[in-house]
């Protein structure tokens, strides 16, 4: 099983990558992509953040267990 801390780091990189894409290609950029592509990236970010929160919670529980 992948260590939670490694998974959290991976999720952070994925979130940062998707946010950078939105900065470059989102609604306010000079060369925006089609709306469905922007919505897909926004959805991806939300899901990655949701998964990250679950991993952080699990890691905290693991560390506080006797």
Short mmCIF file of the C-alpha atoms (twelve columns), coordinates in Angstrom:
data_MODEL
# 
_entry.id   MODEL 
# 
loop_
_atom_site.group_PDB 
_atom_site.id 
_atom_site.type_symbol 
_atom_site.label_atom_id 
_atom_site.label_alt_id 
_atom_site.label_comp_id 
_atom_site.label_asym_id 
_atom_site.label_seq_id 
_atom_site.Cartn_x 
_atom_site.Cartn_y 
_atom_site.Cartn_z 
_atom_site.pdbx_PDB_model_num 
ATOM 1  C CA . UNK A 1  0.000   0.000  0.000   1 
ATOM 2  C CA . UNK A 2  1.186   3.489  -0.773  1 
ATOM 3  C CA . UNK A 3  2.148   5.479  2.283   1 
ATOM 4  C CA . UNK A 4  -0.382  8.234  3.027   1 
ATOM 5  C CA . UNK A 5  2.344   10.903 3.145   1 
ATOM 6  C CA . UNK A 6  3.525   9.871  -0.333  1 
ATOM 7  C CA . UNK A 7  -0.039  9.942  -1.631  1 
ATOM 8  C CA . UNK A 8  -0.626  13.394 -0.120  1 
ATOM 9  C CA . UNK A 9  2.511   14.696 -1.830  1 
ATOM 10 C CA . UNK A 10 1.343   13.221 -5.155  1 
ATOM 11 C CA . UNK A 11 -2.094  14.805 -4.737  1 
ATOM 12 C CA . UNK A 12 -0.485  18.172 -3.949  1 
ATOM 13 C CA . UNK A 13 1.473   17.945 -7.215  1 
ATOM 14 C CA . UNK A 14 -1.650  17.030 -9.195  1 
ATOM 15 C CA . UNK A 15 -3.603  19.917 -7.636  1 
ATOM 16 C CA . UNK A 16 -0.773  22.360 -8.373  1 
ATOM 17 C CA . UNK A 17 -0.540  21.108 -11.952 1 
ATOM 18 C CA . UNK A 18 -4.268  21.495 -12.560 1 
ATOM 19 C CA . UNK A 19 -4.247  24.981 -11.028 1 
ATOM 20 C CA . UNK A 20 -1.313  25.985 -13.231 1 
ATOM 21 C CA . UNK A 21 -3.250  24.711 -16.252 1 
ATOM 22 C CA . UNK A 22 -6.233  26.844 -15.218 1 
ATOM 23 C CA . UNK A 23 -3.950  29.884 -14.823 1 
ATOM 24 C CA . UNK A 24 -2.633  29.328 -18.336 1 
ATOM 25 C CA . UNK A 25 -5.845  28.224 -20.051 1 
ATOM 26 C CA . UNK A 26 -8.744  29.218 -17.802 1 
ATOM 27 C CA . UNK A 27 -11.450 31.817 -18.281 1 
ATOM 28 C CA . UNK A 28 -9.261  34.830 -17.568 1 
ATOM 29 C CA . UNK A 29 -6.272  33.753 -19.662 1 
ATOM 30 C CA . UNK A 30 -5.209  35.125 -23.027 1 
ATOM 31 C CA . UNK A 31 -5.931  31.799 -24.736 1 
ATOM 32 C CA . UNK A 32 -8.800  30.162 -22.859 1 
ATOM 33 C CA . UNK A 33 -9.767  26.582 -23.630 1 
ATOM 34 C CA . UNK A 34 -13.327 25.414 -24.257 1 
ATOM 35 C CA . UNK A 35 -15.619 25.618 -21.238 1 
ATOM 36 C CA . UNK A 36 -15.930 21.825 -20.885 1 
ATOM 37 C CA . UNK A 37 -12.145 21.484 -20.518 1 
ATOM 38 C CA . UNK A 38 -12.086 24.202 -17.854 1 
ATOM 39 C CA . UNK A 39 -14.960 22.534 -15.988 1 
ATOM 40 C CA . UNK A 40 -13.147 19.194 -16.127 1 
ATOM 41 C CA . UNK A 41 -10.018 20.698 -14.531 1 
ATOM 42 C CA . UNK A 42 -12.100 22.416 -11.843 1 
ATOM 43 C CA . UNK A 43 -13.832 19.084 -11.130 1 
ATOM 44 C CA . UNK A 44 -10.456 17.308 -10.968 1 
ATOM 45 C CA . UNK A 45 -9.136  19.846 -8.464  1 
ATOM 46 C CA . UNK A 46 -12.200 19.448 -6.255  1 
ATOM 47 C CA . UNK A 47 -11.908 15.639 -6.280  1 
ATOM 48 C CA . UNK A 48 -8.149  15.711 -5.598  1 
ATOM 49 C CA . UNK A 49 -8.741  18.053 -2.647  1 
ATOM 50 C CA . UNK A 50 -11.484 15.762 -1.340  1 
ATOM 51 C CA . UNK A 51 -9.228  12.706 -1.581  1 
ATOM 52 C CA . UNK A 52 -6.362  14.613 0.037   1 
ATOM 53 C CA . UNK A 53 -8.573  15.574 2.978   1 
ATOM 54 C CA . UNK A 54 -9.449  11.902 3.487   1 
ATOM 55 C CA . UNK A 55 -5.771  10.904 3.414   1 
ATOM 56 C CA . UNK A 56 -4.832  13.653 5.871   1 
ATOM 57 C CA . UNK A 57 -7.585  12.503 8.215   1 
ATOM 58 C CA . UNK A 58 -6.466  8.877  7.937   1 
ATOM 59 C CA . UNK A 59 -2.843  9.844  8.546   1 
ATOM 60 C CA . UNK A 60 -3.803  11.855 11.635  1 
ATOM 61 C CA . UNK A 61 -5.802  8.885  12.968  1 
ATOM 62 C CA . UNK A 62 -2.901  6.536  12.302  1 
ATOM 63 C CA . UNK A 63 -0.430  8.789  14.101  1 
ATOM 64 C CA . UNK A 64 -2.682  9.294  17.116  1 
ATOM 65 C CA . UNK A 65 -3.487  5.576  17.529  1 
ATOM 66 C CA . UNK A 66 -1.727  3.839  20.410  1 
# 
